[in-house]
Amino acid sequence: EITKFNLEQTRGSHFSKFICADFQSVAQTAFEQALQGHSQHLEIQAQNALGKCYWLDLTYLPIQQAQQVVGVFGIAHDITERHETEEMLRLLKRSVDANPHGIVLTKATADQAIEYVNPAFESLTGYKKEEITGKNCRFLQGPETDPEAVYKIHNALQEQQEIQVTLKNYRKDGSWFWNQLILGPVFDDKNFCTHFIGIQ
């Protein structure tokens, strides 16, 4: 089912027939280790009968009889969807990291603790991620921050609604800047608000 090859096509074939060229060497080395009695676990790219590439979580288990390895069990699990999801997450993180706007992600809890800021946020505010992770964004407010703007932000958080507001914020060195803030809720697949994202 995974390979799309039928039994007649697979019986008697070397396992490398199903493995993409770039991964044949590592798969062969792992197989040889299994023949020495050492279980192996690896992730490789394979190709099915339709010519489509996919990812496998592959385990080699030596079969032993009378202290001799007489064969190898190959246990394969199709992890293509997981691998593609992980690759998409890596791409999204690189994209957010490269974004020229300051981005902050907070938990949707009472304290709205910061979970992530991108490099543009660090550059804009002068704060490093390590200094502010777990804190509330209120540290950016100062003596001339408009209380009405802060109230609007508070209401948007309570109502889990998107808001755009301009307010005076303060950098780590005490200098101020006008911050055009877009703040919005982030919902999970059950429509539960788990985070808020702020774009500055």
PyMOL commands that set and color helices and strands:
alter all, ss='L'
color gray80, all
select helices_A, chain A and resi 7-10+15-18+21-35+80-98+119-125+129-132+137-140+147-159
alter helices_A, ss='H'
color red, helices_A
select strands_A, chain A and resi 40-47+53-65+68-78+103-107+114-117+163-170+176-187+193-199
alter strands_A, ss='S'
color yellow, strands_A
deselect
rebuild
show_as cartoon
